[in-house]
Amino acid sequence: MSEYKKYYCRECEHIYDEAQGDADSGIAPGTRWADIPDSWACPICGAPKSFFALLEEN
C-alpha cells in the first residue's frame, strides 16, 4: 500500500494526516482520505471536506 498522505484545510490550515486519523471525530488512524464521509468537517473551523487539498511534501 502506498504512503499515507496529508491534506490541509484551505480555511484554517489544519492538517488531516491519514496515518493519524481524527480521533475526536471517530476516524481511526490509517483511514484514507477517500474513505472519510463527505459529511466530515474540519475539527478546527468547521469547513467542509471539500475545502481540503492535498499537501504536497517535498
ZAPA-384979 format. One record per residue (C-alpha): residue number from 1; residue in one letter; x, y, z. Coordinates in Angstrom, 2 decimals. Example, Ala and Ser with C-alpha at 12.3 -4.5 7.8 and 13.67 -1.06 7.14 Angstrom:
<pts>
<pt><resi>1</resi><resn>a</resn><px>12.30</px><py>-4.50</py><pz>7.80</pz></pt>
<pt><resi>2</resi><resn>s</resn><px>13.67</px><py>-1.06</py><pz>7.14</pz></pt>
</pts>
This chain:
<pts>
<pt><resi>1</resi><resn>m</resn><px>0.00</px><py>0.00</py><pz>0.00</pz></pt>
<pt><resi>2</resi><resn>s</resn><px>1.20</px><py>3.49</py><pz>-0.76</pz></pt>
<pt><resi>3</resi><resn>e</resn><px>2.45</px><py>6.01</py><pz>1.75</pz></pt>
<pt><resi>4</resi><resn>y</resn><px>-0.08</px><py>7.87</py><pz>3.85</pz></pt>
<pt><resi>5</resi><resn>k</resn><px>-0.92</px><py>11.36</py><pz>2.63</pz></pt>
<pt><resi>6</resi><resn>k</resn><px>-1.78</px><py>14.61</py><pz>4.35</pz></pt>
<pt><resi>7</resi><resn>y</resn><px>-4.49</px><py>17.08</py><pz>3.44</pz></pt>
<pt><resi>8</resi><resn>y</resn><px>-4.78</px><py>20.66</py><pz>4.65</pz></pt>
<pt><resi>9</resi><resn>c</resn><px>-7.77</px><py>22.90</py><pz>5.25</pz></pt>
<pt><resi>10</resi><resn>r</resn><px>-7.63</px><py>25.91</py><pz>2.94</pz></pt>
<pt><resi>11</resi><resn>e</resn><px>-9.62</px><py>27.87</py><pz>5.53</pz></pt>
<pt><resi>12</resi><resn>c</resn><px>-7.54</px><py>27.40</py><pz>8.71</pz></pt>
<pt><resi>13</resi><resn>e</resn><px>-4.58</px><py>25.24</py><pz>7.56</pz></pt>
<pt><resi>14</resi><resn>h</resn><px>-5.46</px><py>22.32</py><pz>9.87</pz></pt>
<pt><resi>15</resi><resn>i</resn><px>-3.78</px><py>19.16</py><pz>8.57</pz></pt>
<pt><resi>16</resi><resn>y</resn><px>-5.52</px><py>15.80</py><pz>8.30</pz></pt>
<pt><resi>17</resi><resn>d</resn><px>-2.90</px><py>13.05</py><pz>8.36</pz></pt>
<pt><resi>18</resi><resn>e</resn><px>-4.15</px><py>9.68</py><pz>7.10</pz></pt>
<pt><resi>19</resi><resn>a</resn><px>-1.67</px><py>7.92</py><pz>9.38</pz></pt>
<pt><resi>20</resi><resn>q</resn><px>-3.09</px><py>9.62</py><pz>12.48</pz></pt>
<pt><resi>21</resi><resn>g</resn><px>-6.79</px><py>9.86</py><pz>11.58</pz></pt>
<pt><resi>22</resi><resn>d</resn><px>-9.05</px><py>12.15</py><pz>13.61</pz></pt>
<pt><resi>23</resi><resn>a</resn><px>-9.84</px><py>10.53</py><pz>16.94</pz></pt>
<pt><resi>24</resi><resn>d</resn><px>-12.12</px><py>13.37</py><pz>18.04</pz></pt>
<pt><resi>25</resi><resn>s</resn><px>-14.36</px><py>12.69</py><pz>15.03</pz></pt>
<pt><resi>26</resi><resn>g</resn><px>-14.17</px><py>8.92</py><pz>15.35</pz></pt>
<pt><resi>27</resi><resn>i</resn><px>-11.88</px><py>8.44</py><pz>12.34</pz></pt>
<pt><resi>28</resi><resn>a</resn><px>-9.35</px><py>5.71</py><pz>13.06</pz></pt>
<pt><resi>29</resi><resn>p</resn><px>-5.63</px><py>6.02</py><pz>12.32</pz></pt>
<pt><resi>30</resi><resn>g</resn><px>-4.86</px><py>4.73</py><pz>8.83</pz></pt>
<pt><resi>31</resi><resn>t</resn><px>-8.15</px><py>5.96</py><pz>7.35</pz></pt>
<pt><resi>32</resi><resn>r</resn><px>-7.60</px><py>7.07</py><pz>3.76</pz></pt>
<pt><resi>33</resi><resn>w</resn><px>-8.98</px><py>10.43</py><pz>2.61</pz></pt>
<pt><resi>34</resi><resn>a</resn><px>-11.32</px><py>8.75</py><pz>0.12</pz></pt>
<pt><resi>35</resi><resn>d</resn><px>-12.84</px><py>6.70</py><pz>2.95</pz></pt>
<pt><resi>36</resi><resn>i</resn><px>-13.83</px><py>9.72</py><pz>5.06</pz></pt>
<pt><resi>37</resi><resn>p</resn><px>-17.52</px><py>10.60</py><pz>4.66</pz></pt>
<pt><resi>38</resi><resn>d</resn><px>-18.29</px><py>13.76</py><pz>2.67</pz></pt>
<pt><resi>39</resi><resn>s</resn><px>-20.23</px><py>14.96</py><pz>5.72</pz></pt>
<pt><resi>40</resi><resn>w</resn><px>-16.97</px><py>15.21</py><pz>7.74</pz></pt>
<pt><resi>41</resi><resn>a</resn><px>-15.88</px><py>18.76</py><pz>8.54</pz></pt>
<pt><resi>42</resi><resn>c</resn><px>-12.66</px><py>20.35</py><pz>9.75</pz></pt>
<pt><resi>43</resi><resn>p</resn><px>-12.47</px><py>19.83</py><pz>13.52</pz></pt>
<pt><resi>44</resi><resn>i</resn><px>-10.93</px><py>23.29</py><pz>13.96</pz></pt>
<pt><resi>45</resi><resn>c</resn><px>-13.01</px><py>25.66</py><pz>11.82</pz></pt>
<pt><resi>46</resi><resn>g</resn><px>-15.90</px><py>23.50</py><pz>10.61</pz></pt>
<pt><resi>47</resi><resn>a</resn><px>-15.07</px><py>23.88</py><pz>6.91</pz></pt>
<pt><resi>48</resi><resn>p</resn><px>-16.45</px><py>21.06</py><pz>4.74</pz></pt>
<pt><resi>49</resi><resn>k</resn><px>-14.25</px><py>18.24</py><pz>3.42</pz></pt>
<pt><resi>50</resi><resn>s</resn><px>-14.26</px><py>19.93</py><pz>0.01</pz></pt>
<pt><resi>51</resi><resn>f</resn><px>-12.16</px><py>22.80</py><pz>1.47</pz></pt>
<pt><resi>52</resi><resn>f</resn><px>-9.21</px><py>20.42</py><pz>1.94</pz></pt>
<pt><resi>53</resi><resn>a</resn><px>-6.39</px><py>19.99</py><pz>-0.56</pz></pt>
<pt><resi>54</resi><resn>l</resn><px>-3.55</px><py>17.50</py><pz>-0.84</pz></pt>
<pt><resi>55</resi><resn>l</resn><px>-0.47</px><py>18.68</py><pz>1.00</pz></pt>
<pt><resi>56</resi><resn>e</resn><px>2.49</px><py>18.24</py><pz>-1.33</pz></pt>
<pt><resi>57</resi><resn>e</resn><px>5.54</px><py>17.28</py><pz>0.67</pz></pt>
<pt><resi>58</resi><resn>n</resn><px>9.00</px><py>17.54</py><pz>-0.82</pz></pt>
</pts>
